[in-house]
Amino acid sequence: MTEFLRRFPLPVIVLAQLFGTSLWFSVNGVWLSFSRELGLGEPELGWMTLAVQAGFISGTLTLAVTGLADRFGASRIFALASVLGAVINAGFVLVAEHLPAALLLRFVTGLCLAGIYPLGMKMVIAWTPSHAGAALAWLVGMLTLGTALPHLMRGATLGMPWQWPLLGASMLAVVGGLLVLRLGDGPHLPKNAGRLGLKQGLAALAVPRFRAVAGGYIGHMWELYAFWMLVPLLVARELERLGRSEQLVPWLSFAIIAVGFVGCVLGGRLSRHLGSDWVARRALATSGLVCLCYPWLSGMPPVVLLVLLFIWGLAVIADSPQFSALAAATAPPQLVGSSLSVMNAVGFGVTLPAILLVSSLWEAQTTWVVLWLLPGPILGLIAFRGLRPQPSP
């Protein structure tokens, strides 16, 4: 079994990543039936989403401070985090009606996810170093599908008891962890037995090229999750203008976010010929341009706005795997895990104020609120100028 898995390391890691990250938005996916049964509203959903984000940030910082990401095998951390996350996610069913306990378990779920997503990136780099940009595109594409899935579930599982999909996500996470454990660590990253910590994790920031990549990634993250949060609101506005049923909101929201999977895969294919830096620059510039134009075109026919949202959804995530590949290539080789953990922690950290800002201003500013996302692409592109273009492979 192990030998068979090692013949196809990338599909195994990508599948395990999809299964493991199904925990991320598991509550969002059952929210309609869940909120009806427990009498909760959208503010509580927002807090639960932010709790997971805060847990993920805390987890990535913990990995960086302790150096666990480079001191122990990535496959073991991934498997342990998947199983623990599955148990915590299943435990949510028992405490869901008690908001403080529910928020705590969502926070701990985010902690566990910090052992899945960054370590999945490290494993991809360890198994497929010659085409990391294309390989990471599949990994981030699966994360994008996991983000979109709750919107699909909102439309498709209204009659299902909300506990079932949650427990299903836990089962998938366990399967993903076991797959990665059997696969094991890749052969292409040096092992480090020394004492590592936050200081070593931050050491990559002394490298100008890594610093430029990290700056571009942080700008991208300011825009990404806030945009994903706004998608249902923007879609609902256009459907109302069309006079169509609001039941179409989750289906269109799923499609607009899920199209980012296509953007990731296409970007990965282009990166093999044109380079990761070429793809990342143009994807970030495209999403920034749509962000700039969108509110000024808000009086156009609704179909035009929906097309723009699809373009935005395609471009907004296509640069993410390329930033990760560039970060791995520019960080000190023995500190890749810690460096990626620090970069992820800071990147996800900026998603919190961005989400809070646009959600609080939506009612007053509607479509114009998207301009608050524009500083992300602009500052990211400015920072990314410090990375000199590399020759195509």
Phi, psi and chi 1 to 4 in degrees:
 res  aa     phi    psi   chi1   chi2   chi3   chi4
   1 MET       -  -45.8  179.0   64.0  175.0      -
   2 THR   -62.0  -43.5  -59.9      -      -      -
   3 GLU   -64.0  -37.9  -70.8  -58.1  -41.2      -
   4 PHE   -63.2  -45.5  175.5   77.9      -      -
   5 LEU   -61.6  -38.5  -66.8  177.3      -      -
   6 ARG   -72.5  -11.8  -69.5 -177.7  176.1  178.4
   7 ARG   -76.3  -22.0  -69.4  174.3   58.8 -171.5
   8 PHE  -132.2   61.8  -51.6   98.5      -      -
   9 PRO   -63.8  -40.0   23.3  -33.4      -      -
  10 LEU   -64.9  -49.7 -179.6   58.4      -      -
  11 PRO   -58.3  -36.0  -25.5   35.1      -      -
  12 VAL   -64.6  -47.2  171.3      -      -      -
  13 ILE   -66.1  -42.1  -62.0  169.2      -      -
  14 VAL   -63.4  -43.9  165.3      -      -      -
  15 LEU   -64.7  -42.4 -173.1   62.9      -      -
  16 ALA   -63.9  -36.5      -      -      -      -
  17 GLN   -64.3  -42.8  178.2   85.6   -7.2      -
  18 LEU   -61.7  -45.3  175.1   61.7      -      -
  19 PHE   -64.8  -44.3  -72.3  173.1      -      -
  20 GLY   -67.6  -41.7      -      -      -      -
  21 THR   -79.7   -1.1   54.6      -      -      -
  22 SER   -63.5  -18.1   67.5      -      -      -
  23 LEU   -71.3  -24.1  -56.8  174.4      -      -
  24 TRP   -60.4  -50.5 -151.9  -46.6      -      -
  25 PHE  -116.9   30.1  -63.8   95.9      -      -
  26 SER   -61.7  -39.5   57.3      -      -      -
  27 VAL   -70.1  -39.5  173.3      -      -      -
  28 ASN   -57.5  -36.3  -56.4   59.0      -      -
  29 GLY   -67.2  -25.9      -      -      -      -
  30 VAL  -110.7   18.1  -62.3      -      -      -
  31 TRP   -62.6  -37.5 -176.1 -106.4      -      -
  32 LEU   -61.1  -52.0  -70.9 -177.0      -      -
  33 SER   -72.2  -36.5   54.2      -      -      -
  34 PHE   -62.6  -48.1  173.5   70.2      -      -
  35 SER   -68.9  -35.4   59.7      -      -      -
  36 ARG   -63.5  -43.6  -94.1 -160.0  -48.9  -90.2
  37 GLU   -68.8  -37.0 -177.5  173.4  -36.2      -
  38 LEU  -102.4    0.0  -60.9 -177.6      -      -
  39 GLY    68.2   37.6      -      -      -      -
  40 LEU  -103.1  163.0  -59.2  176.5      -      -
  41 GLY  -122.3 -178.0      -      -      -      -
  42 GLU   -60.2  -34.5  -66.0  -64.2  -30.5      -
  43 PRO   -58.0  -39.1  -27.1   36.2      -      -
  44 GLU   -66.2  -36.8  -74.7   79.2   10.2      -
  45 LEU   -62.1  -42.1  174.2   60.9      -      -
  46 GLY   -59.5  -43.7      -      -      -      -
  47 TRP   -65.5  -38.4  -76.8  110.2      -      -
  48 MET   -66.3  -38.5  -71.6 -174.7 -172.3      -
  49 THR   -64.4  -45.3  -56.1      -      -      -
  50 LEU   -65.9  -31.4  -71.5  174.0      -      -
  51 ALA   -62.9  -41.4      -      -      -      -
  52 VAL   -65.0  -43.7  178.2      -      -      -
  53 GLN   -60.3  -45.0  -62.8  -71.4   90.1      -
  54 ALA   -64.1  -38.3      -      -      -      -
  55 GLY   -65.1  -40.0      -      -      -      -
  56 PHE   -63.4  -43.9  179.5   84.2      -      -
  57 ILE   -61.5  -46.2  -65.0  162.5      -      -
  58 SER   -61.4  -39.0  -59.1      -      -      -
  59 GLY   -66.6  -43.1      -      -      -      -
  60 THR   -66.1  -37.1   51.3      -      -      -
  61 LEU   -65.5  -38.2  -75.8  174.2      -      -
  62 THR   -62.5  -43.0  -61.0      -      -      -
  63 LEU   -59.9  -40.0  -73.4  175.3      -      -
  64 ALA   -70.8  -44.0      -      -      -      -
  65 VAL   -64.3  -43.7  169.1      -      -      -
  66 THR   -83.4  -19.4   61.2      -      -      -
  67 GLY    75.2   14.0      -      -      -      -
  68 LEU   -59.4  -32.7  -71.6  172.4      -      -
  69 ALA   -63.2  -21.5      -      -      -      -
  70 ASP  -117.2   -9.5  -69.9  -58.4      -      -
  71 ARG   -92.4  -22.6  -68.4  169.2   63.1 -172.1
  72 PHE  -126.8  160.3  -63.6   96.0      -      -
  73 GLY   -61.3  133.4      -      -      -      -
  74 ALA   -61.4  -37.3      -      -      -      -
  75 SER   -65.5  -36.4   61.6      -      -      -
  76 ARG   -69.6  -42.8  -65.8 -177.4  179.8 -177.5
  77 ILE   -63.7  -44.3  -62.8  175.4      -      -
  78 PHE   -58.0  -48.9 -170.8  109.4      -      -
  79 ALA   -64.1  -44.9      -      -      -      -
  80 LEU   -62.8  -44.6  179.1   61.3      -      -
  81 ALA   -63.3  -37.9      -      -      -      -
  82 SER   -64.9  -45.2  -64.3      -      -      -
  83 VAL   -68.2  -44.8  172.8      -      -      -
  84 LEU   -63.2  -43.1  -73.9  177.6      -      -
  85 GLY   -60.9  -38.4      -      -      -      -
  86 ALA   -63.4  -42.0      -      -      -      -
  87 VAL   -65.5  -44.5  172.0      -      -      -
  88 ILE   -65.3  -42.2  -63.5  -61.0      -      -
  89 ASN   -63.1  -40.5 -173.8   66.6      -      -
  90 ALA   -67.2  -36.1      -      -      -      -
  91 GLY   -64.8  -22.9      -      -      -      -
  92 PHE   -58.7  -33.1  178.5   88.0      -      -
  93 VAL   -57.2  -33.9  171.3      -      -      -
  94 LEU   -80.0  -23.1  -57.5  176.1      -      -
  95 VAL  -119.4    9.2  -57.1      -      -      -
  96 ALA   -57.2  -32.8      -      -      -      -
  97 GLU   -78.5   -9.8   58.3 -174.1  -55.8      -
  98 HIS  -105.0  100.3  -54.3  -69.7      -      -
  99 LEU   -55.5  -46.9 -172.4   58.8      -      -
 100 PRO   -58.0  -44.5  -25.3   35.6      -      -
 101 ALA   -67.2  -37.4      -      -      -      -
 102 ALA   -63.3  -43.7      -      -      -      -
 103 LEU   -63.7  -38.7  -69.7  174.4      -      -
 104 LEU   -62.8  -44.2  175.6   61.1      -      -
 105 LEU   -68.2  -34.4  -70.9 -166.2      -      -
 106 ARG   -66.7  -36.2  -66.0  -50.7  -68.2  163.5
 107 PHE   -62.1  -46.3  176.1   84.8      -      -
 108 VAL   -66.3  -33.6  178.4      -      -      -
 109 THR   -59.7  -41.8  -58.6      -      -      -
 110 GLY   -61.8  -38.7      -      -      -      -
 111 LEU   -56.7  -45.6  -74.9  175.7      -      -
 112 CYS   -65.0  -37.6  -65.3      -      -      -
 113 LEU   -62.3  -25.6  -74.9  163.2      -      -
 114 ALA   -65.6  -21.6      -      -      -      -
 115 GLY   -89.7   -2.4      -      -      -      -
 116 ILE  -104.7  -57.5  -62.5  173.9      -      -
 117 TYR   -67.2  -56.5 -179.6   46.2      -      -
 118 PRO   -63.8  -36.5  -19.1   31.3      -      -
 119 LEU   -71.0  -30.6  -84.6  -62.7      -      -
 120 GLY   -62.6  -40.0      -      -      -      -
 121 MET   -62.3  -43.8  -71.6 -166.6  -65.7      -
 122 LYS   -62.5  -39.8 -176.6  179.0  179.7 -178.7
 123 MET   -66.0  -39.5  -70.9 -171.4   66.0      -
 124 VAL   -60.5  -43.9  164.6      -      -      -
 125 ILE   -65.0  -36.8  -64.9  161.5      -      -
 126 ALA   -70.5  -31.0      -      -      -      -
 127 TRP   -92.8  -30.6  -80.6  102.4      -      -
 128 THR  -132.4   60.3   58.3      -      -      -
 129 PRO   -67.9  -23.1   28.1  -35.8      -      -
 130 SER   -75.2  -20.5   60.8      -      -      -
 131 HIS  -141.5   55.5   50.0  -82.3      -      -
 132 ALA   -62.9  -37.5      -      -      -      -
 133 GLY   -61.7  -44.6      -      -      -      -
 134 ALA   -68.8  -39.1      -      -      -      -
 135 ALA   -67.3  -44.0      -      -      -      -
 136 LEU   -65.7  -25.9  -75.2  170.6      -      -
 137 ALA   -60.8  -41.2      -      -      -      -
 138 TRP   -66.2  -39.2  -77.4   94.5      -      -
 139 LEU   -63.5  -50.3 -164.8   75.6      -      -
 140 VAL   -69.2  -31.7  177.7      -      -      -
 141 GLY   -59.9  -39.3      -      -      -      -
 142 MET   -67.8  -37.2  -75.2  -60.5  178.2      -
 143 LEU   -62.3  -37.8  175.1   66.1      -      -
 144 THR   -64.5  -42.7  -55.7      -      -      -
 145 LEU   -63.4  -37.2  -73.3 -179.1      -      -
 146 GLY   -64.2  -34.2      -      -      -      -
 147 THR   -69.0  -38.5  -58.2      -      -      -
 148 ALA   -76.1  -28.2      -      -      -      -
 149 LEU   -54.4  -40.7 -170.5   58.8      -      -
 150 PRO   -56.4  -34.5  -26.7   35.5      -      -
 151 HIS   -67.7  -37.4  -62.1  -73.5      -      -
 152 LEU   -64.9  -41.6 -178.7   63.0      -      -
 153 MET   -66.3  -33.8  -67.9  175.5   65.8      -
 154 ARG   -58.2  -38.1  -79.4 -167.6  171.6 -160.0
 155 GLY   -84.0  -25.7      -      -      -      -
 156 ALA  -104.9  -14.6      -      -      -      -
 157 THR  -125.5   33.1   63.4      -      -      -
 158 LEU   -62.6  -30.4  -66.3 -179.5      -      -
 159 GLY   -90.6   -2.6      -      -      -      -
 160 MET   -86.8  138.5 -178.0 -177.7  -64.9      -
 161 PRO   -55.9  131.6  -26.0   34.6      -      -
 162 TRP   -64.7  -20.8   62.1  -95.2      -      -
 163 GLN   -68.5  -31.0  -66.2   90.8  -19.6      -
 164 TRP   -63.2  -51.7  -67.6    6.9      -      -
 165 PRO   -60.9  -35.1  -23.5   35.0      -      -
 166 LEU   -61.7  -48.0  -84.5  175.0      -      -
 167 LEU   -67.1  -32.9  -64.4  175.7      -      -
 168 GLY   -63.1  -40.4      -      -      -      -
 169 ALA   -62.3  -39.3      -      -      -      -
 170 SER   -63.4  -41.5  -70.1      -      -      -
 171 MET   -63.5  -41.8  -67.4  176.0   63.1      -
 172 LEU   -62.3  -41.0  -72.6  175.7      -      -
 173 ALA   -62.0  -40.4      -      -      -      -
 174 VAL   -62.4  -44.8  171.1      -      -      -
 175 VAL   -60.3  -43.9  172.3      -      -      -
 176 GLY   -60.8  -43.0      -      -      -      -
 177 GLY   -62.4  -41.5      -      -      -      -
 178 LEU   -67.4  -38.0  -67.2  176.8      -      -
 179 LEU   -60.1  -46.1  -77.4  173.1      -      -
 180 VAL   -68.3  -37.0  160.2      -      -      -
 181 LEU   -62.6  -40.2 -172.0   62.0      -      -
 182 ARG   -69.9  -33.4  -66.6  -63.1  -63.4  -89.3
 183 LEU   -67.0  -45.5  176.8   66.2      -      -
 184 GLY    84.5  179.6      -      -      -      -
 185 ASP   -78.5  148.6  -62.2  -37.4      -      -
 186 GLY   -74.4  162.0      -      -      -      -
 187 PRO   -90.7   -1.4   32.8  -34.9      -      -
 188 HIS  -107.4   11.0  -61.6  -65.9      -      -
 189 LEU  -116.9  137.3  -76.8 -177.4      -      -
 190 PRO   -66.7  143.6   23.3  -32.1      -      -
 191 LYS   -84.6  146.1  -62.7 -174.7 -177.6  -63.0
 192 ASN  -127.3  116.6 -168.8  -46.0      -      -
 193 ALA  -100.3    1.5      -      -      -      -
 194 GLY   -77.5  178.7      -      -      -      -
 195 ARG   -85.9  117.2 -179.1  174.8  177.2   80.2
 196 LEU  -116.3  153.5  -61.8  173.7      -      -
 197 GLY  -162.0 -163.9      -      -      -      -
 198 LEU   -61.6  -37.4 -178.1   60.0      -      -
 199 LYS   -58.4  -44.1 -179.7  178.6  179.1 -179.5
 200 GLN   -70.3  -36.5  -72.2   76.9   13.4      -
 201 GLY   -63.6  -33.6      -      -      -      -
 202 LEU   -82.7  -10.1  -68.3  169.4      -      -
 203 ALA   -59.8  -30.9      -      -      -      -
 204 ALA   -63.0  -24.1      -      -      -      -
 205 LEU   -66.9  -15.4  -67.0  175.6      -      -
 206 ALA   -76.7  -13.7      -      -      -      -
 207 VAL   -88.2  115.5 -179.7      -      -      -
 208 PRO   -54.7  -39.8  -26.2   35.5      -      -
 209 ARG   -67.1  -41.3  -74.6  174.4   55.6   77.7
 210 PHE   -65.3  -39.8  178.6   85.3      -      -
 211 ARG   -61.7  -38.0 -165.6  163.5   58.7 -118.4
 212 ALA   -66.3  -42.7      -      -      -      -
 213 VAL   -63.4  -44.9  172.8      -      -      -
 214 ALA   -61.5  -38.8      -      -      -      -
 215 GLY   -63.8  -42.0      -      -      -      -
 216 GLY   -63.8  -41.1      -      -      -      -
 217 TYR   -64.9  -41.9  173.6   78.7      -      -
 218 ILE   -64.7  -40.7  -68.3  167.1      -      -
 219 GLY   -62.0  -41.6      -      -      -      -
 220 HIS   -60.7  -40.7  146.3   80.2      -      -
 221 MET   -70.8  -31.8  -70.9  -63.6  -74.1      -
 222 TRP   -56.4  -38.9  173.5  -91.4      -      -
 223 GLU   -82.4  -39.9  176.3 -167.4   21.4      -
 224 LEU   -60.6  -61.6  176.8   63.0      -      -
 225 TYR   -72.1  -31.3  -85.0   84.4      -      -
 226 ALA   -66.5  -38.7      -      -      -      -
 227 PHE   -63.0  -47.2  167.0   70.2      -      -
 228 TRP   -58.3  -36.8  -81.3  -12.6      -      -
 229 MET   -67.6  -34.5 -171.6 -140.6   68.4      -
 230 LEU   -78.9  -19.2  -75.0  173.2      -      -
 231 VAL   -52.0  -50.2  165.0      -      -      -
 232 PRO   -60.9  -34.5  -20.7   32.5      -      -
 233 LEU   -68.5  -42.8  -58.0  177.1      -      -
 234 LEU   -67.5  -40.1  -65.3  168.7      -      -
 235 VAL   -64.8  -44.0  167.8      -      -      -
 236 ALA   -59.9  -38.2      -      -      -      -
 237 ARG   -61.0  -45.2  175.5 -174.8 -177.6  -91.7
 238 GLU   -71.6  -36.2  -58.3  -44.6  -43.1      -
 239 LEU   -66.3  -36.3  -72.7  177.3      -      -
 240 GLU   -63.8  -40.6 -176.9  179.6    1.4      -
 241 ARG   -66.2  -30.1  -66.6  173.5   64.2 -152.0
 242 LEU   -82.1  -11.8  -78.8  170.4      -      -
 243 GLY    73.7   24.9      -      -      -      -
 244 ARG   -98.0  161.3  -57.0  -62.1  -63.3  -89.1
 245 SER   -65.6  142.0  170.0      -      -      -
 246 GLU   -70.1  -10.3   65.1  176.1    9.4      -
 247 GLN   -65.3  -16.7  -68.0 -177.9   -3.9      -
 248 LEU   -79.9  -12.8  -68.2  173.6      -      -
 249 VAL   -56.8  -51.3  170.3      -      -      -
 250 PRO   -65.1  -33.7   19.7  -31.6      -      -
 251 TRP   -67.9  -45.8  -62.0   98.7      -      -
 252 LEU   -68.7  -36.7  -80.2  173.7      -      -
 253 SER   -62.1  -43.3  -62.8      -      -      -
 254 PHE   -57.4  -47.5  166.9   78.1      -      -
 255 ALA   -63.6  -41.5      -      -      -      -
 256 ILE   -67.7  -39.0  -71.6  166.8      -      -
 257 ILE   -76.6  -42.2  -62.6  174.8      -      -
 258 ALA   -65.5  -25.4      -      -      -      -
 259 VAL   -64.1  -16.7   76.3      -      -      -
 260 GLY   -61.3  -27.2      -      -      -      -
 261 PHE   -58.9  -44.0  172.7   82.2      -      -
 262 VAL   -62.8  -42.2  178.2      -      -      -
 263 GLY   -60.2  -41.1      -      -      -      -
 264 CYS   -63.1  -47.0  -73.1      -      -      -
 265 VAL   -68.0  -44.0  173.6      -      -      -
 266 LEU   -62.2  -42.3  -71.4  177.8      -      -
 267 GLY   -61.6  -38.4      -      -      -      -
 268 GLY   -63.7  -41.1      -      -      -      -
 269 ARG   -65.9  -41.9  -68.3  177.6   66.4   88.4
 270 LEU   -64.8  -34.1  -72.3  173.0      -      -
 271 SER   -63.6  -26.8   72.8      -      -      -
 272 ARG   -71.2  -21.1  -59.1 -170.6   68.4  167.7
 273 HIS  -108.7  -33.9  -56.0  -74.5      -      -
 274 LEU  -111.2  -11.1  -59.2  170.9      -      -
 275 GLY    97.5  147.9      -      -      -      -
 276 SER   -64.9  -35.9  -68.7      -      -      -
 277 ASP   -65.7  -37.5   53.9  -22.0      -      -
 278 TRP   -61.8  -47.7 -171.0   94.1      -      -
 279 VAL   -64.6  -46.1  174.2      -      -      -
 280 ALA   -62.2  -43.6      -      -      -      -
 281 ARG   -60.2  -47.6  -82.7 -167.4  178.4   88.6
 282 ARG   -73.7  -33.9  -79.2  151.5 -176.5   81.5
 283 ALA   -67.0  -44.1      -      -      -      -
 284 LEU   -64.9  -39.7 -170.6   58.0      -      -
 285 ALA   -67.0  -38.2      -      -      -      -
 286 THR   -65.8  -46.6  -60.3      -      -      -
 287 SER   -65.3  -36.5   63.2      -      -      -
 288 GLY   -64.9  -38.8      -      -      -      -
 289 LEU   -66.7  -41.9 -178.4   61.0      -      -
 290 VAL   -63.9  -41.2  176.4      -      -      -
 291 CYS   -58.5  -42.4 -179.7      -      -      -
 292 LEU   -66.8  -42.0  172.9   62.9      -      -
 293 CYS   -80.2  -28.9  -65.1      -      -      -
 294 TYR   -53.1  -53.5 -167.8   89.8      -      -
 295 PRO   -66.6  -30.3   23.6  -33.2      -      -
 296 TRP   -70.5  -20.9  -61.2   98.4      -      -
 297 LEU  -102.1   11.1  -61.0  175.2      -      -
 298 SER   -65.1  -14.5   58.7      -      -      -
 299 GLY   -89.4   -4.6      -      -      -      -
 300 MET   -69.3  165.8  -62.5  -73.4  -72.6      -
 301 PRO   -53.1  143.7  -26.7   35.2      -      -
 302 PRO   -54.2  -34.9  -26.2   34.5      -      -
 303 VAL   -61.2  -37.1  172.8      -      -      -
 304 VAL   -62.6  -43.6  174.0      -      -      -
 305 LEU   -65.2  -38.3  -84.8  -65.0      -      -
 306 LEU   -66.8  -38.2  -70.2  172.5      -      -
 307 VAL   -62.5  -42.8  169.1      -      -      -
 308 LEU   -60.0  -39.4  -83.1  178.3      -      -
 309 LEU   -63.3  -37.9  -74.0  176.2      -      -
 310 PHE   -65.5  -40.5  -86.9   97.5      -      -
 311 ILE   -63.9  -42.8  -64.5  171.8      -      -
 312 TRP   -62.9  -45.4 -159.1   -9.9      -      -
 313 GLY   -61.9  -33.4      -      -      -      -
 314 LEU   -68.3  -42.4 -174.1   77.0      -      -
 315 ALA   -87.1  -28.2      -      -      -      -
 316 VAL   -66.9  -23.3   74.2      -      -      -
 317 ILE  -112.3  -10.8 -172.1   64.5      -      -
 318 ALA   -63.3  -24.9      -      -      -      -
 319 ASP   -83.7  -17.7   48.3   -0.3      -      -
 320 SER   -59.7  -50.9 -169.2      -      -      -
 321 PRO   -64.1  -29.8   19.7  -30.8      -      -
 322 GLN   -71.2  -36.5  -52.5  -48.3  -41.2      -
 323 PHE   -62.1  -40.7  -79.3  127.6      -      -
 324 SER   -65.8  -42.1  -63.5      -      -      -
 325 ALA   -63.4  -42.7      -      -      -      -
 326 LEU   -66.0  -37.6  -70.7  166.2      -      -
 327 ALA   -63.6  -43.6      -      -      -      -
 328 ALA   -64.5  -34.1      -      -      -      -
 329 ALA   -76.6  -25.9      -      -      -      -
 330 THR  -102.0  -13.1   53.9      -      -      -
 331 ALA   -79.3  156.6      -      -      -      -
 332 PRO   -56.2  129.6  -25.9   34.7      -      -
 333 PRO   -54.4  -37.5  -24.9   33.8      -      -
 334 GLN   -78.7   -3.3   72.8  -82.4   13.9      -
 335 LEU  -122.5   21.9  -59.7  175.1      -      -
 336 VAL   -59.9  -46.5  168.0      -      -      -
 337 GLY   -60.7  -47.9      -      -      -      -
 338 SER   -66.2  -39.1  -66.5      -      -      -
 339 SER   -65.0  -43.6  -58.9      -      -      -
 340 LEU   -65.3  -35.5  -73.5  174.9      -      -
 341 SER   -64.5  -44.1  -66.8      -      -      -
 342 VAL   -63.2  -45.8  168.9      -      -      -
 343 MET   -62.7  -41.1 -170.6  178.7   81.8      -
 344 ASN   -64.7  -40.8  -88.5  -90.5      -      -
 345 ALA   -61.8  -46.6      -      -      -      -
 346 VAL   -67.7  -42.6  177.3      -      -      -
 347 GLY   -61.0  -47.1      -      -      -      -
 348 PHE   -71.2  -25.9  -84.3   85.5      -      -
 349 GLY   -61.6  -39.6      -      -      -      -
 350 VAL   -74.0  -13.3  -57.1      -      -      -
 351 THR   -68.9  -27.6   67.3      -      -      -
 352 LEU   -65.1  -54.7  -61.1 -178.2      -      -
 353 PRO   -64.6  -33.0   20.6  -31.8      -      -
 354 ALA   -64.1  -45.6      -      -      -      -
 355 ILE   -64.0  -45.5  -70.3  171.5      -      -
 356 LEU   -62.7  -38.8  -72.8  172.1      -      -
 357 LEU   -65.6  -53.5 -180.0   64.5      -      -
 358 VAL   -71.5  -32.7  -63.2      -      -      -
 359 SER   -68.8  -34.9   61.3      -      -      -
 360 SER   -75.9  -25.1   63.2      -      -      -
 361 LEU   -98.4   -6.3  -65.9  175.9      -      -
 362 TRP   -58.1  -47.2  166.3 -101.0      -      -
 363 GLU   -61.2  -35.2 -172.9  174.8  -13.5      -
 364 ALA   -84.4  -33.4      -      -      -      -
 365 GLN  -112.5  -13.9  -61.1 -176.2    1.0      -
 366 THR    43.2 -124.8   60.6      -      -      -
 367 THR   -62.0  -25.1   55.4      -      -      -
 368 TRP   -69.5  -13.1  -69.1   95.3      -      -
 369 VAL   -65.9  -22.5   78.1      -      -      -
 370 VAL   -65.4  -20.1  -56.8      -      -      -
 371 LEU   -64.8  -21.0  -69.4 -179.5      -      -
 372 TRP   -68.6  -15.3  -69.3  103.4      -      -
 373 LEU   -85.0  -18.7  -53.7 -177.1      -      -
 374 LEU   -61.7  -35.3 -170.3   58.6      -      -
 375 PRO   -57.1  -28.4  -27.4   35.9      -      -
 376 GLY   -59.9  -60.0      -      -      -      -
 377 PRO   -60.0  -38.7  -24.4   33.8      -      -
 378 ILE   -64.3  -53.0  -68.6  175.9      -      -
 379 LEU   -67.1  -33.6  -64.7  177.1      -      -
 380 GLY   -63.4  -42.6      -      -      -      -
 381 LEU   -66.5  -37.5  -73.2  169.0      -      -
 382 ILE   -63.3  -46.8  -68.8  172.6      -      -
 383 ALA   -63.1  -37.3      -      -      -      -
 384 PHE   -70.6  -14.6 -157.0   44.4      -      -
 385 ARG   -61.4  -20.9  -68.8  175.5   62.1 -171.4
 386 GLY   -72.1   -8.4      -      -      -      -
 387 LEU   -97.8  113.1 -177.7   74.0      -      -
 388 ARG   -71.9  137.6  -64.9  179.7 -180.0  177.1
 389 PRO   -57.1  138.5  -22.6   32.7      -      -
 390 GLN   -99.7  151.1  -63.4  -63.4  -67.4      -
 391 PRO   -64.6  148.1   22.0  -32.7      -      -
 392 SER   -63.6  143.9  -59.3      -      -      -
 393 PRO   -67.3      -   23.4  -31.2      -      -
